Amino acid sequence: MGLCFNVLGSGSRGNATIVSDGATHILVDAGLSGKETARRLGEFGLDPGKVSAIVITHEHPDHCMGVNPLVKKWGIPLYMTQRAFEEASGRKTPLIRIDAAMHRAISPGEGFAVGGIEVTCFSVPHYAGRPPHDAGRSPHDAGRSLRNPAVEPLGFVFEKDGVKIGIAIDLGFVTNLVAERLKGCAGLVLESNHDVRMLQAGPYPWEIKQYILSRGGHLSNDQAAHFLANEFDGAAAHVVLAHLSEKCNHPDIALTTAETALEERRGMAGMGCRTTKCAVARPDRIGETYRY
């Protein structure tokens, strides 16, 4: 086996994905509780003590709230940027409270290896100069997030024996860098956070809606579809749409929008992509395991 991945859960209540080559197992984000992460790993078929590393996209609670119990109980090393680690551990009420010796500093644009898996991290535009908000949270939670913009948010590509898996969630738009890094991936986890019309009619204050729609906010269904119809290279066999808002999106809408974009792509002369299947990651249960 080259690589496999499974989105253990994705949404405002917590994000976690496992990437594995059968011997090395990397947990991408730990936004679920330690207990729930362990339960879902068990459902995937993996003992939490066998996890080789935790890599964090950014330091917001829905991506790192499970770090403390996982690191402390099972001794799993934590990979995140130095600035993000300092931000998460240096607050008055720290999000991360672990022995600094368990932290491995990574930097945007640089690669590192975990076991036999090569990892490349790259910058994504999330809350770049804008107050953050997760479209699935309440306005009260949004108010807390406004004071804590993300520090050095990242996307990741994992590679083994020529097989690549890309993860890009929590980004306001698909930059040229993001599109380039996701080329050649056999599987993709891509944000499709909100339906613009549902967001505009939704319960949040207008300024928060503006933040979500900004180039430092979250990727909409239409933006994800535009990427799939245009910048996507067609190499991926599977695209899993992730981080859907529970209040400003619906799985059927996100899936239909993405599939329509892929059909349009297939119909374009000279685009020639393989048959790419789409799925939607759920917040309350693990998804399908995709193997390459």
C-alpha positions in Angstrom: 0.0 0.0 0.0 1.2 3.5 -0.8 -1.1 5.8 1.3 -4.6 5.9 2.7 -6.6 8.6 4.4 -9.8 8.9 6.4 -11.5 12.1 7.5 -12.4 11.2 11.1 -14.6 14.3 11.5 -14.8 17.8 10.0 -16.7 20.9 11.0 -16.9 23.6 13.5 -17.1 21.1 16.3 -13.7 19.6 15.4 -11.5 18.5 12.6 -9.3 15.4 12.4 -7.9 13.3 9.5 -5.7 10.2 9.6 -3.1 9.6 6.9 -1.3 6.2 6.9 1.0 4.0 4.9 0.2 1.0 7.2 3.3 1.5 9.4 3.3 5.3 9.9 0.1 7.0 11.0 -0.2 10.8 11.0 -3.1 12.6 12.6 -3.8 15.9 10.8 -5.4 18.2 13.3 -6.8 17.1 16.7 -9.9 19.2 17.0 -12.0 16.6 18.6 -11.7 15.7 22.3 -9.1 13.2 23.2 -11.7 10.6 24.1 -13.6 11.1 20.9 -10.5 11.0 18.8 -9.4 7.7 20.4 -12.9 6.3 19.7 -12.9 7.3 16.1 -9.3 6.0 15.6 -10.5 2.7 17.0 -13.4 2.7 14.5 -10.8 3.3 11.8 -8.9 0.3 13.2 -6.0 2.1 14.9 -4.9 2.1 18.5 -4.2 5.8 19.5 -0.9 4.7 20.9 0.2 3.8 17.4 -0.2 7.3 16.0 3.2 8.5 14.9 2.6 12.2 14.9 0.0 15.0 15.1 0.4 17.8 12.6 -1.7 20.9 13.0 -2.9 23.3 10.3 -3.4 26.1 12.8 -4.1 26.8 16.4 -7.8 27.3 16.6 -9.7 25.1 19.0 -11.5 23.1 16.4 -8.1 22.0 15.1 -6.1 21.5 18.3 -8.4 21.0 21.4 -7.5 17.3 21.5 -3.7 17.8 21.5 -3.2 17.9 25.3 -4.7 14.5 26.2 -3.3 12.8 23.0 0.2 14.0 23.6 0.2 13.4 27.4 -1.4 10.0 27.4 0.2 8.4 24.4 3.4 10.5 24.0 2.6 11.5 20.4 4.9 14.2 19.0 3.3 17.4 17.9 4.2 19.2 14.6 3.2 22.8 14.2 4.9 26.1 13.4 6.8 27.7 16.2 4.7 30.9 16.1 1.4 28.9 16.2 2.8 26.8 19.1 3.8 29.8 21.1 0.4 31.5 20.4 -1.5 28.4 21.5 0.6 27.7 24.6 1.3 31.3 25.6 -2.3 32.6 26.1 -3.7 33.4 29.5 -5.8 30.3 29.1 -3.5 28.1 26.9 -5.1 25.9 24.3 -2.0 23.7 24.3 -0.3 22.7 27.6 2.4 20.1 26.8 6.1 19.6 27.5 7.9 21.7 24.9 10.1 18.8 24.2 7.1 17.1 22.5 6.9 19.9 20.0 8.6 19.7 16.6 8.7 23.1 14.8 7.8 23.2 11.1 7.9 26.1 8.7 5.7 27.0 5.6 7.4 25.9 2.4 9.6 23.3 4.1 9.4 19.6 4.1 9.9 17.0 6.8 9.5 13.2 7.2 7.5 11.2 9.6 8.6 7.5 9.3 8.3 6.7 5.6 6.0 9.6 4.7 7.3 12.8 3.3 5.3 15.9 4.4 5.3 19.3 2.7 3.5 22.2 4.4 2.5 25.4 2.6 0.8 28.7 3.5 -2.9 29.1 3.1 -4.9 32.4 3.4 -6.9 32.1 6.5 -7.7 35.2 8.6 -4.8 37.0 7.0 -5.2 40.4 8.5 -8.9 39.8 9.3 -10.6 38.8 12.5 -11.5 35.1 12.3 -14.8 33.3 12.5 -15.9 29.8 11.9 -19.2 29.8 9.9 -20.6 27.0 11.9 -20.2 28.6 15.4 -22.5 30.8 17.2 -22.0 34.6 17.2 -20.9 34.3 20.9 -18.1 32.0 19.9 -17.3 34.2 16.9 -16.7 37.1 19.3 -14.1 35.1 21.1 -12.4 34.1 17.8 -12.3 37.7 16.6 -9.5 38.3 19.2 -7.4 35.4 18.0 -6.5 35.5 14.3 -4.8 32.4 13.0 -1.0 32.4 13.0 0.8 30.8 10.0 -2.1 28.6 8.8 -1.0 25.7 6.7 -2.1 23.1 4.1 -0.3 19.8 3.8 0.7 17.3 1.1 1.7 13.8 2.2 3.8 11.5 -0.1 4.9 7.9 -0.2 6.2 6.0 -3.2 4.9 8.6 -5.6 1.4 8.7 -4.1 0.3 12.1 -2.7 -2.6 13.2 -0.5 -3.4 16.9 -0.2 -5.3 18.7 2.6 -6.4 22.3 2.3 -9.1 23.5 4.7 -9.7 26.8 6.4 -8.7 29.1 3.6 -10.4 32.2 2.1 -9.4 31.5 -1.5 -7.3 29.1 -3.5 -4.0 30.9 -4.2 -1.7 29.9 -7.1 0.6 28.3 -4.5 -2.3 26.2 -3.1 -3.3 25.1 -6.6 0.3 24.2 -7.4 0.9 22.2 -4.3 -2.3 20.2 -4.8 -1.3 19.0 -8.3 -0.7 15.3 -8.7 -2.5 14.3 -5.5 -4.4 11.0 -5.7 -6.7 12.2 -2.9 -7.8 15.7 -1.7 -9.5 17.0 1.4 -10.8 20.4 0.3 -12.8 23.0 2.2 -16.4 23.7 1.1 -17.5 25.7 4.1 -20.6 27.6 3.2 -23.3 28.3 0.6 -23.1 32.1 0.0 -26.9 32.5 -0.2 -27.5 30.6 3.1 -24.7 32.6 4.7 -26.2 35.9 3.6 -29.6 34.9 4.9 -28.1 33.3 8.1 -28.1 34.4 11.7 -24.7 36.1 12.0 -24.0 39.8 12.2 -23.1 41.4 8.9 -19.5 42.1 9.9 -19.0 38.4 10.6 -20.5 37.4 7.3 -18.0 39.7 5.7 -15.1 38.0 7.5 -16.3 34.6 6.4 -16.6 35.8 2.8 -13.2 37.6 2.9 -10.0 36.4 1.2 -8.8 35.5 4.7 -12.0 33.6 5.7 -13.5 30.3 4.5 -13.9 28.7 1.1 -17.5 28.7 -0.2 -19.1 25.9 -2.2 -18.8 28.1 -5.3 -15.1 28.8 -4.7 -14.4 25.1 -4.2 -16.3 24.4 -7.4 -14.4 27.0 -9.3 -11.1 25.4 -8.3 -12.4 22.0 -9.4 -13.6 23.3 -12.7 -10.5 25.3 -13.5 -7.3 25.0 -11.5 -7.7 21.4 -10.4 -5.4 19.1 -12.5 -7.9 16.2 -12.5 -5.4 13.7 -11.0 -7.3 12.9 -7.8 -9.5 9.9 -7.7 -11.3 11.2 -4.7 -12.1 14.7 -3.4 -13.6 14.9 0.1 -15.4 18.2 0.8 -14.7 19.3 4.4 -15.4 21.8 7.1 -19.0 22.3 6.1 -20.9 24.8 8.2 -23.9 23.2 9.9 -25.9 26.5 9.8 -24.8 28.0 6.4 -24.4 24.9 4.2 -25.9 21.5 3.5 -24.1 18.4 2.4 -26.3 17.9 -0.6 -25.8 21.4 -1.8 -22.0 21.2 -1.4 -21.8 17.9 -3.1 -24.0 18.9 -6.1 -22.1 22.1 -6.6 -18.8 20.2 -6.7 -20.0 17.4 -8.9 -21.5 19.9 -11.4 -18.1 21.6 -11.6 -16.4 18.3 -12.3 -18.9 17.5 -15.0 -18.2 20.9 -16.6 -14.5 20.2 -16.5 -15.0 16.8 -18.2 -16.9 18.5 -20.9 -14.2 21.1 -21.6 -12.1 20.3 -24.7 -8.6 19.3 -23.8 -9.2 19.2 -20.0 -9.1 15.4 -20.0 -9.4 14.5 -16.3 -9.9 11.0 -14.9 -13.2 10.2 -13.2 -13.0 12.0 -9.8 -15.5 11.0 -7.1 -16.7 13.5 -4.5 -17.8 12.8 -0.9 -18.7 15.0 2.0 -16.9 14.8 5.4 -19.3 14.7 8.4 -18.8 16.3 11.8 -20.3 13.4 13.8 -18.7 10.3 12.2 -15.7 9.0 10.3 -15.8 8.8 6.6 -14.7 6.2 4.0 -11.1 5.1 3.9 -9.5 5.8 0.6 -6.4 3.7 -0.4 -3.9 4.2 -3.2 
